[in-house]
Amino acid sequence: MGGPGDRLTRLLELQPLGDDRYEAGTPGDGPGRLFGGQVAGQALRAATLTVEPDRRVHSLHAYFIRPGKPGEPLRLDVERTRDGRSFTTRRVEASQSAGPIFTLAASFHVAEDGDDWQLPAPLDVPDPDDIEPGASLFSQMWTLSPFDVRPVHAWEPESPPTLHPLWVRTRDRLPDDPAVHAAVIAFFSDMGVVGSARAPTSTLPPRFMGASLDHAVWFHRAARADEWLLYAVDPVSNAGARGLARGTMHTRDGVLVASIAQEALLRDSGQVPLP
């Protein structure tokens, strides 16, 4: 699929099939299942193609149903749930030959005036230029990763796979289309969350099985995915083999652009979760 930038662009270039149905390509390399964030980004992209450009996505809520198969195209079926005066709602089902693998509901909002307030960004985090570029856990997914990922803390191969907090951006410049940047942010919003959902006092071994169950993203302000974003995720609760994590994304100058929440399956089975 070409270089990193070409690969990412092609993944978001959906083939229309008519009647709000699309086909999306998938990479054939990497681990034995699709990265959930990729499917989320492609599903959000399909939804935005049925929405007027003046309505920007403000939230998505999704469920991961079964693992996706690499190298097999995705079919994305969009349901136009509602077009209101201020809000538009879409539902997307992503499927492969085995059946549905992912469902997403997304809401879009026209621009409105209101208060502009946020909690402050995390403190004492080094600038991405002060972090030595190197191999990250995420880069193992694809031979050529489209993302530049710089974890604040060095990765220890024998330790639990925790990446956060981290700086992330695409390696190549993206088009000046806010919908594309939102889809890419959805893409990497699943990055490292499973490992970060593990409780600090967890009895799970370093090599445990983890999988995303459901995922939510709130897009507070427009941001470019090809410029540095600080992504920080922390565990909230572990119970019943499930872990809940919450996270935030800030720009380099401290503007809060997105919040995420995810519940993950956490099992002692000797497998390492996808980053």
LINZIQUI-V921567 format. One record per backbone hydrogen bond with DSSP energy under -1.0 kcal/mol. CO is the residue of the C=O (numbers start at 0). NH is the residue of the N-H. If there is no record, write none. Layout:
co = [CO CO]
nh = [NH NH]
This chain:
co = [2 3 4 5 6 7 11 14 19 20 21 22 23 26 34 35 36 37 38 39 40 41 42 43 44 46 47 51 55 57 58 59 60 61 62 67 68 73 74 75 76 78 78 81 85 86 87 88 89 90 91 92 93 93 94 95 98 100 100 101 102 103 104 105 106 106 107 108 126 127 136 137 145 147 149 155 159 164 165 166 167 168 174 176 177 178 179 180 181 182 183 187 191 192 198 208 210 212 213 214 215 216 217 224 228 229 230 231 233 236 238 240 241 242 243 243 244 245 246 247 248 248 249 250 254 256 256 257 258 259 260 261 262 262 263 264 266 266 274]
nh = [6 7 8 9 10 11 13 22 77 16 75 14 73 70 38 39 40 41 42 43 44 45 46 47 48 49 50 54 108 218 106 216 104 214 102 33 71 23 94 21 92 80 90 88 109 83 107 81 105 78 103 76 100 101 74 98 95 64 65 93 62 91 60 89 57 58 87 55 129 130 139 140 170 168 166 158 161 151 230 149 228 147 176 180 181 182 183 184 185 186 187 190 195 196 201 266 264 63 262 61 260 59 258 169 167 249 165 247 245 243 241 265 238 263 235 236 261 233 259 231 256 257 229 253 250 219 220 248 217 246 215 244 212 213 242 210 208 268 191]
